[in-house]
Amino acid sequence: MTEPLSGEDPEPPEPSPAGPLYVPVRPGPSGSALRLFRTPLGRRTAVAFTSERGLAATLGADQAWIRLGEPALRALTAPLALTTVTVDPQFTAPAVAPTGAAPAGPAPAPALWAG
């Protein structure tokens, strides 16, 4: 049996953002709750941004947020069986309206991937 020449992992982990992230939240019964989204393929994902400006540009200036490190965000989503964290998503789509419902007033803030 041969061993690798170096102690390096052949597939290093993906780099994670340094420092706390801006994580979108919504009001919940006990305070703030994480907003969860869907990827273009329909999988649930947690979303975070490396800047407040990026969060506002994607989700709107009125989107509430909290600061969390990536390990804390992953710990919060682990009980939900969510393993994906999307950082600085660019693609958004309008929020989905129920079938047959007429829009009332201005269009809702965009939601990531119709989730």
For each residue, the residues with C-beta under 8 A, 3 or more apart:
1:
2:
3:
4: 7 8 10
5:
6:
7: 4
8: 4 12
9: 12 13
10: 4
11:
12: 8 9
13: 9 16
14:
15:
16: 13 70
17: 21 48 50 70 87
18:
19: 50 69
20: 67 68 69
21: 17 48 49 50 67 68 69 70 73 87
22: 48 49 50 51 52 54 55 65 66 67
23: 34 46 47 48 49 65 66 67 68 73
24: 34 35 47 49 55 59 63 64 65
25: 28 32 33 34 35 64 65 66
26: 32 33 35 64
27: 31 32 33 64
28: 25 31 32 33
29:
30:
31: 27 28
32: 25 26 27 28 64 66
33: 25 26 27 28
34: 23 24 25 46 73 76 77
35: 24 25 26 47
36: 44 45 46 47 77 80 82 115
37: 44 45 46 47 86 89 111 112 113 115
38: 42 43 44 45 112 113 114 115
39: 42 43 44 45 84 86 113
40: 91 113
41:
42: 38 39 115
43: 38 39 84
44: 36 37 38 39 80 82 84 115
45: 36 37 38 39 82 84 85 86
46: 23 34 36 37 73 74 76 77 82 84 85 86
47: 23 24 35 36 37 85 86 87 89 112
48: 17 21 22 23 68 70 73 85 86 87 88
49: 21 22 23 24 52 54 55 58 65 87 88
50: 17 19 21 22 54 87 88
51: 22 54 55
52: 22 49 55 56 65
53: 56 57
54: 22 49 50 51 57 58 88
55: 22 24 49 51 52 58 59 63 65
56: 52 53 59 60 61 63
57: 53 54
58: 49 54 55 89 90 92 110 112
59: 24 55 56 63 92 109 110 112
60: 56 63 109 110
61: 56
62: 109
63: 24 55 56 59 60 109
64: 24 25 26 27 32
65: 22 23 24 25 49 52 55
66: 22 23 25 32
67: 20 21 22 23
68: 20 21 23 48 72 73 76
69: 19 20 21 72 73
70: 16 17 21 48 73 74 85 87
71: 74 75
72: 68 69 75 76
73: 21 23 34 46 48 68 69 70 76 77 85
74: 46 70 71 77 78 85
75: 71 72 78
76: 34 46 68 72 73 79
77: 34 36 46 73 74 80 82 83 85
78: 74 75 81 82 83
79: 76
80: 36 44 77
81: 78
82: 36 44 45 46 77 78
83: 77 78
84: 39 43 44 45 46
85: 45 46 47 48 70 73 74 77
86: 37 39 45 46 47 48 89 112
87: 17 21 47 48 49 50 70
88: 48 49 50 54
89: 37 47 58 86 92 112
90: 58
91: 40 112 113
92: 58 59 89 110 111 112 113
93: 110 111 112 113 114
94: 107 108 110 111 114
95: 108 109 110 111 114
96: 111 114
97: 101 103 108
98: 101
99:
100:
101: 97 98
102:
103: 97 107
104:
105:
106:
107: 94 103
108: 94 95 97 111
109: 59 60 62 63 95
110: 58 59 60 92 93 94 95
111: 37 92 93 94 95 96 108 114 115
112: 37 38 47 58 59 86 89 91 92 93 115
113: 37 38 39 40 91 92 93
114: 38 93 94 95 96 111
115: 36 37 38 42 44 111 112
